[in-house]
């Protein structure tokens, strides 16, 4: 897992209103952080520290999930 690449892709997906991708990326980054993975640099600054980056990334992921949830593509159920 590359948390920086995931963070950057998450921001791109949000900007492009790609809600399924936003949901996928936010969940992946949250799982990584929950397992103790290092956070991405959220603002590109070193002086704020990893705790700041982790907290900002977690909150941004929850915000992304909240925005994506009502907009996600509804998957069609297969016809039995």
N, C-alpha and C positions, 0 to 999 in steps of 0.2 A: 504494500500500500504506500503510495506516495501522497501524503496528506496535502502537500502544497499543490500538486496537480489536481487533486480532488477539489480542493478549495477554489482554485481558479476555474475549474470546469463547473462547479456549483454556481459561481457568480455569473458565468457565461450563460448557463441554463436559465437562471433567474431573469437575466436581461432579455433573453430570447423567448421568454414565456414557455419554455419547454418543461411542462409541469411533471410529466412522468420521470424525466431525467433529473429534475430538481429533487424530487422525492427520493429517487435511487441514490443520488450523490449525498444528500443530507443524511440519510440513514447510514450509508457506508462510513462517512466521516464521524458520525456519532459513535458508531460501533468501534471504530479505531480508537477514538479518544476514551471511550468507556473501558477499553482493554489496557489503558495506560500508554497508548501511543503518543508520540510527541505531536504537538499542534503545528498547524501551518502558520506562517507569518501573515497575519491578517491585515496589517497596515503597512508592512514593509519596514518596520522599525525594530531595532534591537533593544532600545533603552526601556521599553515597557515590560519586557520579560515574558517568559513562557506562560506564566499563570494568566496574564492578561490575554495573550493570544488564545489560550485554551478556553477561557471564559467567553471571549468574543465569538469564537468559532462555534461553541455549543449554543449560545443564544441565537446566533445567525442561522444555525441549522434548524432550530425549533421554529424560528420565524419563517424560514423557507418551507418547512413542512406545513405550517399553518396556511401559507399562501397557496401552496400546491394542492393541498388536500381537496378543497371544493372544486378545483379546476381540472383535476386529473381526468384523463380519458377513461371513460367507462368501458371496461372490457366486456365484450359480448360473451354471453354464456353459450357454450356449444349446444347445438340442437341434438337432443338424444334420439 
